Amino acid sequence: MRNTAIYHLPGLFEFYELYRRFLPLFRTHREYFYDWCEIGSLYGAPENCLWGGGRFSCGECDPQAMMALLREYGISARLTFSNSLLREEHLADERCNALCRLLAESGGPRNGVIVHSDLLAGYLKEHYPQLYLVSSTTKVLTEFEAFRQETAREDFAYVVPDFRLNKAFAQLETLARAEKDKVEFLCNECCWTGCRDRRRCYEVVSRQNLGEDCPDHRCAAPDAAQGYRFSKAMRSPAFIGVEEIKETYLPMGFSNFKIEGRGLGSALVLEFLLYYLVKPEHQLEVREEIYLDNMLDLF
């Protein structure tokens, strides 16, 4: 049985100002937060990043500033370099290599990279062995046996399955202890569970990050025009809520949980943080601390 849930949070470059306010609260007012959870990592990528994937990033913060913040709080940084269409010539990209060097040489907790491309994974192992690798959910591993084989690969410290495997409890229970330690569940995905275009959607983002001229993916899912709604995600059969983490997943031996949201706004990401980490009776206090100016007009 695992006693602690480790959260992997969105916005390594996207939400510096939010975390600059949130992390001090997590340290100095630990009584506001569930005692059975910790923050394991922040993940993300700067905007216009060649190796980027998953979501089209818009992060603009100073990487040195974010790394200093995470070192102070003992939190791992993860680069989301999950582009699935990389070619040999892309590996020399100066900016992406500079970010890898920054994380590899930063000191503090070991940092990592979320990858899709086996070509990139091999390159990172050779040139930045200090960094651990995470197998990206953009691989869309919906078949359990394919997912099991992925967890068996020594290349990866963690593997994020497709969200539609979240409730495959009978099969998940058969994983060995070492395999369970590598599983990282995507908790709050809003995508339709019947979607068959998820891989294509990710490939469009990969092409756009490579600078290719291609149209945006048009989602055909019901209610797609609404965009992300946390309330809708909560109604998904694949949603993993706080009580399920505490009462089901931790007792089964799983401890790693990924919260999506780096393509969203900081106000909504704060709602994710409140829901997953903060006791209900203290959520208002945390909101008040984050929104320092109580005369702020949001509309």
C-alpha positions as a printed Julia matrix, in Angstrom:
299×3 Matrix{Float64}:
   0.0    0.0     0.0
   1.2    3.49   -0.87
   0.44   6.27    1.61
   1.36   9.35   -0.43
   0.04  10.66   -3.73
   2.67  12.43   -5.82
   1.22  15.07   -8.12
   2.82  16.17  -11.38
   1.5   19.64  -12.17
   1.18  21.67  -15.4
   2.93  24.9   -16.24
   6.72  24.71  -15.84
   7.07  27.79  -18.04
   3.42  28.76  -18.4
   2.44  29.55  -14.8
   5.5   30.89  -13.01
   3.57  33.69  -11.28
   0.94  31.26   -9.99
   3.49  28.86   -8.51
   5.57  31.74   -7.11
   2.56  32.43   -4.88
   1.27  28.89   -4.41
   4.45  27.05   -3.37
   5.19  29.26   -0.34
   1.67  28.5     0.92
   2.27  24.79    0.43
   5.33  25.05    2.67
   4.25  27.56    5.32
   0.59  26.54    5.67
   0.85  22.78    5.28
  -2.24  22.47    7.48
  -4.3   23.82    4.56
  -3.34  20.83    2.41
  -4.06  17.1     2.48
  -1.34  15.37    4.45
  -1.35  12.39    2.07
  -0.11  14.3    -1.01
   3.1   15.93   -2.24
   4.2   17.8    -5.36
   6.6   15.7    -7.4
   7.18  17.82  -10.49
   6.12  20.66  -12.73
   6.08  20.01  -16.46
   5.87  22.16  -19.57
   7.73  23.75  -22.47
   8.38  27.3   -23.68
   6.44  28.62  -26.64
   7.68  27.85  -30.16
   9.76  24.93  -28.95
  10.8   22.58  -31.76
  10.74  19.42  -29.64
   7.48  20.41  -27.96
   4.3   18.36  -28.27
   1.01  17.48  -26.63
  -0.2   21.08  -26.39
   0.93  24.19  -28.23
   2.78  25.93  -25.41
   2.62  29.61  -24.56
   5.07  29.76  -21.65
   7.33  32.8   -21.57
   8.9   32.86  -18.1
  12.66  33.01  -17.55
  13.82  29.36  -17.3
  16.51  30.33  -14.78
  13.9   31.92  -12.51
  11.63  28.88  -12.6
  14.51  26.49  -11.95
  15.59  28.59   -8.96
  12.03  28.45   -7.6
  11.83  24.66   -7.97
  15.25  24.13   -6.39
  14.12  26.18   -3.41
  11.11  23.9    -2.9
  12.75  20.6    -3.84
  10.53  19.96   -6.86
  11.57  18.23  -10.07
  11.27  20.01  -13.45
  10.13  18.16  -16.57
  10.44  19.38  -20.13
   7.48  18.36  -22.28
   9.36  17.36  -25.43
   6.73  14.94  -26.76
   6.92  15.81  -30.45
   6.22  12.53  -32.27
   7.6   13.54  -35.68
  11.21  14.5   -34.97
  13.91  13.72  -37.53
  17.66  13.42  -37.1
  18.28  17.02  -38.17
  16.0   18.32  -35.43
  18.2   16.91  -32.65
  20.74  19.73  -33.04
  18.2   22.41  -32.11
  20.14  24.9   -30.01
  17.29  26.09  -27.82
  16.04  22.64  -26.83
  19.56  21.45  -26.07
  20.18  24.54  -23.93
  17.07  23.76  -21.88
  18.22  20.17  -21.41
  21.63  21.38  -20.24
  19.97  23.78  -17.81
  17.95  20.98  -16.21
  20.84  18.51  -16.27
  23.18  20.93  -14.5
  20.74  22.72  -12.2
  21.38  20.77   -9.01
  18.61  19.94   -6.57
  16.12  17.15   -7.37
  16.73  15.11  -10.5
  14.91  16.6   -13.48
  13.36  14.86  -16.46
  11.97  15.01  -19.98
   8.59  13.77  -21.24
   9.16  12.14  -24.64
   7.27  10.41  -27.43
   9.99   9.95  -30.04
  12.33   7.0   -29.56
  14.87   8.94  -31.63
  14.83  11.76  -29.08
  14.84   9.33  -26.14
  18.04   7.74  -27.44
  19.63  11.14  -28.01
  18.77  12.32  -24.49
  20.11   9.13  -22.89
  23.41   9.65  -24.68
  23.85  13.39  -24.19
  21.98  14.1   -20.94
  22.11  10.94  -18.81
  21.4   13.04  -15.7
  17.78  13.46  -16.85
  15.13  10.79  -16.35
  12.62  10.05  -19.11
   8.82   9.88  -19.0
   6.87   8.05  -21.71
   4.26  10.52  -22.93
   0.5   10.0   -22.98
   0.67  11.27  -26.58
   1.55   7.69  -27.55
  -2.15   6.96  -26.89
  -1.56   3.57  -25.28
  -5.16   2.37  -25.1
  -4.36  -1.37  -25.27
  -3.32  -2.67  -21.89
  -0.69  -5.1   -23.17
   1.03  -2.32  -25.13
   0.99  -0.22  -21.98
   2.43  -3.09  -19.92
   5.25  -3.5   -22.43
   5.98   0.21  -22.16
   6.32  -0.02  -18.38
   8.82  -2.85  -18.88
  11.17  -0.59  -20.85
  14.19   0.4   -18.78
  14.43   3.72  -20.64
  11.5    5.18  -18.73
  11.19   6.15  -15.08
   7.46   6.82  -15.59
   4.83   5.89  -18.16
   1.59   7.85  -18.68
  -1.11   5.59  -20.14
  -4.02   6.84  -22.19
  -6.7    8.13  -19.83
  -9.08   5.41  -21.01
  -7.04   2.85  -19.06
  -7.59   4.74  -15.79
 -10.35   2.42  -14.59
  -9.0   -0.9   -15.95
  -8.64  -2.05  -12.35
  -8.61  -5.8   -12.96
  -5.67  -5.43  -15.35
  -3.9   -2.72  -13.38
  -3.95  -4.94  -10.32
  -1.85  -7.54  -12.17
   1.11  -5.18  -12.55
   4.17  -5.93  -10.48
   5.3   -3.52   -7.77
   8.07  -2.05   -9.98
   5.57  -1.52  -12.8
   3.04   0.19  -10.53
   5.75   2.57   -9.33
   6.21   3.75  -12.94
   2.53   4.37  -13.74
   1.44   8.01  -13.84
  -2.31   8.46  -14.3
  -3.75  11.45  -16.17
  -6.53  12.47  -13.79
  -8.56  15.31  -15.26
  -8.69  14.78  -19.02
 -11.77  16.39  -20.59
 -11.49  14.59  -23.93
 -14.4   12.37  -24.98
 -13.71   8.75  -24.06
 -15.03   7.68  -27.46
 -12.49   9.82  -29.33
 -10.66   8.06  -32.18
  -8.71  11.13  -33.35
  -6.53  11.72  -30.3
  -3.32  10.54  -31.96
  -4.06  12.73  -35.01
  -4.7   15.72  -32.76
  -1.29  15.31  -31.12
   0.39  14.91  -34.51
  -1.02  18.26  -35.66
   0.59  19.94  -32.64
   3.89  18.2   -33.47
   3.75  19.47  -37.05
   2.97  23.0   -35.91
   5.9   22.98  -33.49
   8.13  21.92  -36.39
   6.93  24.99  -38.28
   4.92  23.07  -40.86
   1.97  24.86  -42.39
  -1.01  22.72  -41.44
  -4.55  23.51  -40.28
  -5.58  23.09  -36.66
  -7.19  19.78  -35.75
 -10.98  20.03  -35.7
 -12.35  17.99  -32.83
 -15.5   16.05  -33.69
 -16.36  15.12  -30.12
 -19.77  16.06  -28.62
 -19.63  19.51  -26.97
 -16.16  20.15  -28.41
 -17.06  23.79  -28.99
 -17.22  24.34  -25.21
 -13.51  23.74  -24.83
 -12.15  22.48  -21.52
 -14.63  22.43  -18.64
 -13.54  20.97  -15.3
 -17.17  20.16  -14.55
 -17.33  18.12  -17.76
 -14.05  16.35  -16.95
 -15.47  15.38  -13.57
 -18.4   13.64  -15.29
 -16.1   11.55  -17.49
 -15.96   7.83  -16.66
 -12.16   8.17  -16.8
 -11.96  11.0   -14.25
  -9.88  10.3   -11.15
 -11.09  12.3    -8.17
  -9.56  12.99   -4.78
 -11.49  10.27   -2.95
 -10.61   7.67   -5.59
  -6.93   8.52   -5.27
  -7.05   8.15   -1.51
  -9.41   5.16   -1.25
  -8.65   3.15   -4.41
  -5.39   3.99   -6.18
  -3.12   4.44   -3.16
  -4.24   1.16   -1.55
  -3.65  -0.59   -4.91
  -0.04   0.61   -4.84
  -0.17   3.52   -7.3
   1.28   6.85   -6.26
   1.82   9.1    -9.32
  -0.91  11.36  -10.7
  -0.66  13.9   -13.51
  -2.88  16.98  -13.68
  -3.31  18.42  -17.16
  -3.82  22.09  -17.88
  -0.79  23.85  -19.34
  -2.82  24.98  -22.36
  -5.44  26.55  -20.08
  -5.53  29.72  -17.99
  -3.93  30.11  -14.57
  -7.33  30.7   -12.9
  -8.53  27.26  -13.97
  -5.23  25.62  -13.05
  -5.63  27.14   -9.59
  -9.0   25.37   -9.36
  -7.21  22.08  -10.11
  -4.68  22.8    -7.36
  -7.44  23.64   -4.91
  -9.4   20.5    -5.71
  -6.53  18.02   -5.67
  -4.32  19.41   -2.9
  -6.29  21.71   -0.6
  -8.74  20.69    2.1
 -12.2   22.08    1.28
 -12.37  24.16    4.45
  -9.17  26.02    3.46
  -9.76  26.56   -0.25
 -11.1   30.08    0.21
  -8.06  31.06    2.27
  -5.74  29.83   -0.46
  -7.71  31.74   -3.11
  -7.45  34.9    -1.03
  -3.69  34.47   -0.69
  -3.23  33.87   -4.42
  -5.39  36.82   -5.47
  -3.44  39.3    -3.38
  -5.47  42.34   -4.4
  -9.01  41.88   -3.1
 -10.15  44.76   -5.31
  -9.13  42.85   -8.45
 -11.76  42.9   -11.19
 -11.83  39.67  -13.19
 -14.58  40.84  -15.56
